[in-house]
Amino acid sequence: MTHLIRTTALVATMATAAGASTMVQDIDVDADASALKNSGAVAVWSELETDLETALAAQLVHQLAEEGQTAEDAAEIDIEIDTVALASSLQAEMGIADSVLEGEVSVDLPGSQYDQRYTLTVSAEQANVYYPEGTDVTTLNVGSEVFYTAMVDAFATHVAEKLK
């Protein structure tokens, strides 16, 4: 009977903790799209900062802090995109397999001992699940809006999953 009571208490505690999502006060993304070497991709990737912030906010929509909530009660997310390694023009003709989106993610959580710092790399292969149904991947290149959106969504999803 004591074991059952302990197990029940543990499950109740875990359910409460799982239901308590980390609130997010601020999302800031820095990326230098001008460093892209692939001219076909520059037009599509030029709004990376805004698009990644928007995609991340969409992933965390139920965790966004309301106006007036103090920063000490909510997390702040800072992402510094270091690498947008897109396939060269020649590789773009052959596909997108070697393309990656990489950045340093910094999440300042309430209570400094819980802060997160990590490097996140999303490959073209990982972005496959974010393509619309029926997408012919053999026709995609680094300048493709479908490819770009999938890479941004994959990156945002990985960051959001660590906060849920």
Phi and psi in degrees as GROMACS dihedral restraints (atoms count N, CA, C in turn):
[ dihedral_restraints ]
;  ai    aj    ak    al  type     phi  dphi    fc
    3     4     5     6     1   -62.2    20    10
    4     5     6     7     1   -40.2    20    10
    6     7     8     9     1   -62.0    20    10
    7     8     9    10     1   -42.3    20    10
    9    10    11    12     1   -62.3    20    10
   10    11    12    13     1   -41.5    20    10
   12    13    14    15     1   -65.3    20    10
   13    14    15    16     1   -43.4    20    10
   15    16    17    18     1   -63.1    20    10
   16    17    18    19     1   -43.8    20    10
   18    19    20    21     1   -62.6    20    10
   19    20    21    22     1   -43.4    20    10
   21    22    23    24     1   -62.9    20    10
   22    23    24    25     1   -42.5    20    10
   24    25    26    27     1   -64.5    20    10
   25    26    27    28     1   -40.1    20    10
   27    28    29    30     1   -64.8    20    10
   28    29    30    31     1   -45.0    20    10
   30    31    32    33     1   -62.7    20    10
   31    32    33    34     1   -41.2    20    10
   33    34    35    36     1   -64.0    20    10
   34    35    36    37     1   -40.9    20    10
   36    37    38    39     1   -65.4    20    10
   37    38    39    40     1   -43.3    20    10
   39    40    41    42     1   -64.8    20    10
   40    41    42    43     1   -39.5    20    10
   42    43    44    45     1   -64.6    20    10
   43    44    45    46     1   -40.3    20    10
   45    46    47    48     1   -64.8    20    10
   46    47    48    49     1   -44.2    20    10
   48    49    50    51     1   -65.6    20    10
   49    50    51    52     1   -39.2    20    10
   51    52    53    54     1   -67.0    20    10
   52    53    54    55     1   -34.0    20    10
   54    55    56    57     1   -76.0    20    10
   55    56    57    58     1   -19.1    20    10
   57    58    59    60     1   -90.9    20    10
   58    59    60    61     1    91.9    20    10
   60    61    62    63     1   -80.3    20    10
   61    62    63    64     1   150.5    20    10
   63    64    65    66     1   -72.4    20    10
   64    65    66    67     1   125.5    20    10
   66    67    68    69     1   -79.1    20    10
   67    68    69    70     1   148.7    20    10
   69    70    71    72     1  -119.1    20    10
   70    71    72    73     1   124.5    20    10
   72    73    74    75     1   -89.9    20    10
   73    74    75    76     1   -39.8    20    10
   75    76    77    78     1  -147.8    20    10
   76    77    78    79     1   139.4    20    10
   78    79    80    81     1  -126.4    20    10
   79    80    81    82     1   123.0    20    10
   81    82    83    84     1  -132.7    20    10
   82    83    84    85     1   126.5    20    10
   84    85    86    87     1  -121.5    20    10
   85    86    87    88     1   131.3    20    10
   87    88    89    90     1  -118.2    20    10
   88    89    90    91     1   128.0    20    10
   90    91    92    93     1  -149.4    20    10
   91    92    93    94     1   147.3    20    10
   93    94    95    96     1  -112.4    20    10
   94    95    96    97     1    88.9    20    10
   96    97    98    99     1   -68.4    20    10
   97    98    99   100     1   -18.9    20    10
   99   100   101   102     1   -68.0    20    10
  100   101   102   103     1   -16.5    20    10
  102   103   104   105     1   -79.9    20    10
  103   104   105   106     1    -5.4    20    10
  105   106   107   108     1   -64.3    20    10
  106   107   108   109     1   136.2    20    10
  108   109   110   111     1   -93.1    20    10
  109   110   111   112     1   -17.2    20    10
  111   112   113   114     1   -94.5    20    10
  112   113   114   115     1   107.6    20    10
  114   115   116   117     1   -62.4    20    10
  115   116   117   118     1   -29.9    20    10
  117   118   119   120     1   -67.9    20    10
  118   119   120   121     1   -25.2    20    10
  120   121   122   123     1   -90.8    20    10
  121   122   123   124     1   -22.0    20    10
  123   124   125   126     1   -55.8    20    10
  124   125   126   127     1   -44.9    20    10
  126   127   128   129     1   -62.2    20    10
  127   128   129   130     1   -39.8    20    10
  129   130   131   132     1   -77.8    20    10
  130   131   132   133     1   -40.0    20    10
  132   133   134   135     1   -87.9    20    10
  133   134   135   136     1    -1.3    20    10
  135   136   137   138     1   -66.4    20    10
  136   137   138   139     1   -21.5    20    10
  138   139   140   141     1  -104.5    20    10
  139   140   141   142     1    25.9    20    10
  141   142   143   144     1   -54.7    20    10
  142   143   144   145     1   -45.1    20    10
  144   145   146   147     1   -57.0    20    10
  145   146   147   148     1   -53.9    20    10
  147   148   149   150     1   -65.1    20    10
  148   149   150   151     1   -44.2    20    10
  150   151   152   153     1   -66.0    20    10
  151   152   153   154     1   -37.8    20    10
  153   154   155   156     1   -70.3    20    10
  154   155   156   157     1   -39.7    20    10
  156   157   158   159     1   -60.3    20    10
  157   158   159   160     1   -44.4    20    10
  159   160   161   162     1   -65.1    20    10
  160   161   162   163     1   -43.9    20    10
  162   163   164   165     1   -63.6    20    10
  163   164   165   166     1   -39.9    20    10
  165   166   167   168     1   -68.4    20    10
  166   167   168   169     1   -41.9    20    10
  168   169   170   171     1   -62.0    20    10
  169   170   171   172     1   -37.6    20    10
  171   172   173   174     1   -65.2    20    10
  172   173   174   175     1   -38.0    20    10
  174   175   176   177     1   -67.0    20    10
  175   176   177   178     1   -31.4    20    10
  177   178   179   180     1  -108.2    20    10
  178   179   180   181     1    21.9    20    10
  180   181   182   183     1   -51.8    20    10
  181   182   183   184     1   -36.4    20    10
  183   184   185   186     1   -84.4    20    10
  184   185   186   187     1    -1.4    20    10
  186   187   188   189     1  -115.1    20    10
  187   188   189   190     1     4.4    20    10
  189   190   191   192     1   -76.0    20    10
  190   191   192   193     1   128.2    20    10
  192   193   194   195     1   -68.6    20    10
  193   194   195   196     1   145.8    20    10
  195   196   197   198     1   -81.7    20    10
  196   197   198   199     1   159.0    20    10
  198   199   200   201     1   -54.6    20    10
  199   200   201   202     1   136.7    20    10
  201   202   203   204     1    93.0    20    10
  202   203   204   205     1   -15.3    20    10
  204   205   206   207     1   -71.3    20    10
  205   206   207   208     1   134.2    20    10
  207   208   209   210     1   -71.0    20    10
  208   209   210   211     1   146.5    20    10
  210   211   212   213     1   -62.6    20    10
  211   212   213   214     1   -25.6    20    10
  213   214   215   216     1   -71.1    20    10
  214   215   216   217     1   -14.4    20    10
  216   217   218   219     1   -96.9    20    10
  217   218   219   220     1    -3.6    20    10
  219   220   221   222     1  -138.9    20    10
  220   221   222   223     1   159.3    20    10
  222   223   224   225     1   -83.6    20    10
  223   224   225   226     1   155.8    20    10
  225   226   227   228     1  -122.6    20    10
  226   227   228   229     1   130.3    20    10
  228   229   230   231     1  -110.7    20    10
  229   230   231   232     1   128.2    20    10
  231   232   233   234     1  -127.4    20    10
  232   233   234   235     1   124.5    20    10
  234   235   236   237     1  -122.8    20    10
  235   236   237   238     1   127.3    20    10
  237   238   239   240     1  -113.3    20    10
  238   239   240   241     1   104.3    20    10
  240   241   242   243     1   -74.8    20    10
  241   242   243   244     1   115.7    20    10
  243   244   245   246     1   -92.3    20    10
  244   245   246   247     1   -37.1    20    10
  246   247   248   249     1  -134.9    20    10
  247   248   249   250     1   126.0    20    10
  249   250   251   252     1  -121.2    20    10
  250   251   252   253     1    84.3    20    10
  252   253   254   255     1   -88.7    20    10
  253   254   255   256     1    93.1    20    10
  255   256   257   258     1   -96.8    20    10
  256   257   258   259     1   150.8    20    10
  258   259   260   261     1   -57.9    20    10
  259   260   261   262     1   146.2    20    10
  261   262   263   264     1   -66.6    20    10
  262   263   264   265     1   174.1    20    10
  264   265   266   267     1   -57.0    20    10
  265   266   267   268     1   -42.6    20    10
  267   268   269   270     1   -65.5    20    10
  268   269   270   271     1   -46.2    20    10
  270   271   272   273     1   -65.2    20    10
  271   272   273   274     1   -33.1    20    10
  273   274   275   276     1   -61.8    20    10
  274   275   276   277     1   -33.6    20    10
  276   277   278   279     1   -66.8    20    10
  277   278   279   280     1   -29.5    20    10
  279   280   281   282     1   -94.4    20    10
  280   281   282   283     1    -5.3    20    10
  282   283   284   285     1   131.9    20    10
  283   284   285   286     1  -167.6    20    10
  285   286   287   288     1  -122.3    20    10
  286   287   288   289     1    11.0    20    10
  288   289   290   291     1   -54.7    20    10
  289   290   291   292     1   -34.6    20    10
  291   292   293   294     1   -93.3    20    10
  292   293   294   295     1     6.1    20    10
  294   295   296   297     1   -79.8    20    10
  295   296   297   298     1   140.9    20    10
  297   298   299   300     1  -140.7    20    10
  298   299   300   301     1   155.1    20    10
  300   301   302   303     1  -121.3    20    10
  301   302   303   304     1   119.9    20    10
  303   304   305   306     1  -131.7    20    10
  304   305   306   307     1   141.3    20    10
  306   307   308   309     1  -159.3    20    10
  307   308   309   310     1   162.0    20    10
  309   310   311   312     1   -90.5    20    10
  310   311   312   313     1   124.5    20    10
  312   313   314   315     1  -107.6    20    10
  313   314   315   316     1   129.7    20    10
  315   316   317   318     1  -126.5    20    10
  316   317   318   319     1   119.2    20    10
  318   319   320   321     1  -119.4    20    10
  319   320   321   322     1   111.9    20    10
  321   322   323   324     1   -92.5    20    10
  322   323   324   325     1   110.3    20    10
  324   325   326   327     1   -99.7    20    10
  325   326   327   328     1   157.9    20    10
  327   328   329   330     1   -57.2    20    10
  328   329   330   331     1   128.4    20    10
  330   331   332   333     1    83.8    20    10
  331   332   333   334     1   104.0    20    10
  333   334   335   336     1   -58.5    20    10
  334   335   336   337     1   -21.2    20    10
  336   337   338   339     1   -70.9    20    10
  337   338   339   340     1   -10.2    20    10
  339   340   341   342     1  -104.3    20    10
  340   341   342   343     1     2.6    20    10
  342   343   344   345     1   -58.3    20    10
  343   344   345   346     1   150.1    20    10
  345   346   347   348     1  -119.6    20    10
  346   347   348   349     1   136.0    20    10
  348   349   350   351     1  -137.7    20    10
  349   350   351   352     1   121.4    20    10
  351   352   353   354     1  -158.9    20    10
  352   353   354   355     1   159.8    20    10
  354   355   356   357     1   -98.3    20    10
  355   356   357   358     1   129.6    20    10
  357   358   359   360     1  -116.2    20    10
  358   359   360   361     1   126.5    20    10
  360   361   362   363     1  -120.9    20    10
  361   362   363   364     1   124.9    20    10
  363   364   365   366     1  -113.7    20    10
  364   365   366   367     1   126.0    20    10
  366   367   368   369     1   -97.8    20    10
  367   368   369   370     1   164.7    20    10
  369   370   371   372     1   -58.9    20    10
  370   371   372   373     1   -36.1    20    10
  372   373   374   375     1   -63.4    20    10
  373   374   375   376     1   -39.7    20    10
  375   376   377   378     1   -69.1    20    10
  376   377   378   379     1   -25.3    20    10
  378   379   380   381     1   -79.5    20    10
  379   380   381   382     1   -11.6    20    10
  381   382   383   384     1   -50.7    20    10
  382   383   384   385     1   -39.5    20    10
  384   385   386   387     1   -69.8    20    10
  385   386   387   388     1   -10.5    20    10
  387   388   389   390     1   -98.8    20    10
  388   389   390   391     1     0.8    20    10
  390   391   392   393     1   -73.8    20    10
  391   392   393   394     1   144.8    20    10
  393   394   395   396     1   -60.5    20    10
  394   395   396   397     1   149.4    20    10
  396   397   398   399     1   -56.8    20    10
  397   398   399   400     1   135.5    20    10
  399   400   401   402     1    88.6    20    10
  400   401   402   403     1     4.0    20    10
  402   403   404   405     1   -68.1    20    10
  403   404   405   406     1   131.2    20    10
  405   406   407   408     1   -89.5    20    10
  406   407   408   409     1   100.8    20    10
  408   409   410   411     1   -65.3    20    10
  409   410   411   412     1   -20.5    20    10
  411   412   413   414     1   -70.9    20    10
  412   413   414   415     1   -16.5    20    10
  414   415   416   417     1   -95.1    20    10
  415   416   417   418     1    -6.3    20    10
  417   418   419   420     1   -80.3    20    10
  418   419   420   421     1   148.0    20    10
  420   421   422   423     1  -140.2    20    10
  421   422   423   424     1   177.4    20    10
  423   424   425   426     1   -67.3    20    10
  424   425   426   427     1   -18.1    20    10
  426   427   428   429     1   -91.7    20    10
  427   428   429   430     1     3.8    20    10
  429   430   431   432     1   -78.1    20    10
  430   431   432   433     1   132.5    20    10
  432   433   434   435     1   -61.7    20    10
  433   434   435   436     1   -36.7    20    10
  435   436   437   438     1   -64.1    20    10
  436   437   438   439     1   -45.3    20    10
  438   439   440   441     1   -63.7    20    10
  439   440   441   442     1   -46.5    20    10
  441   442   443   444     1   -57.7    20    10
  442   443   444   445     1   -50.1    20    10
  444   445   446   447     1   -61.7    20    10
  445   446   447   448     1   -39.8    20    10
  447   448   449   450     1   -64.4    20    10
  448   449   450   451     1   -41.7    20    10
  450   451   452   453     1   -64.9    20    10
  451   452   453   454     1   -44.6    20    10
  453   454   455   456     1   -63.6    20    10
  454   455   456   457     1   -45.5    20    10
  456   457   458   459     1   -63.6    20    10
  457   458   459   460     1   -39.2    20    10
  459   460   461   462     1   -63.7    20    10
  460   461   462   463     1   -44.0    20    10
  462   463   464   465     1   -62.7    20    10
  463   464   465   466     1   -48.4    20    10
  465   466   467   468     1   -61.5    20    10
  466   467   468   469     1   -41.0    20    10
  468   469   470   471     1   -63.0    20    10
  469   470   471   472     1   -42.9    20    10
  471   472   473   474     1   -63.2    20    10
  472   473   474   475     1   -40.7    20    10
  474   475   476   477     1   -66.4    20    10
  475   476   477   478     1   -45.5    20    10
  477   478   479   480     1   -64.2    20    10
  478   479   480   481     1   -37.8    20    10
  480   481   482   483     1   -61.0    20    10
  481   482   483   484     1   -32.7    20    10
  483   484   485   486     1   -71.9    20    10
  484   485   486   487     1   -17.0    20    10
  486   487   488   489     1   -98.9    20    10
  487   488   489   490     1    -7.7    20    10
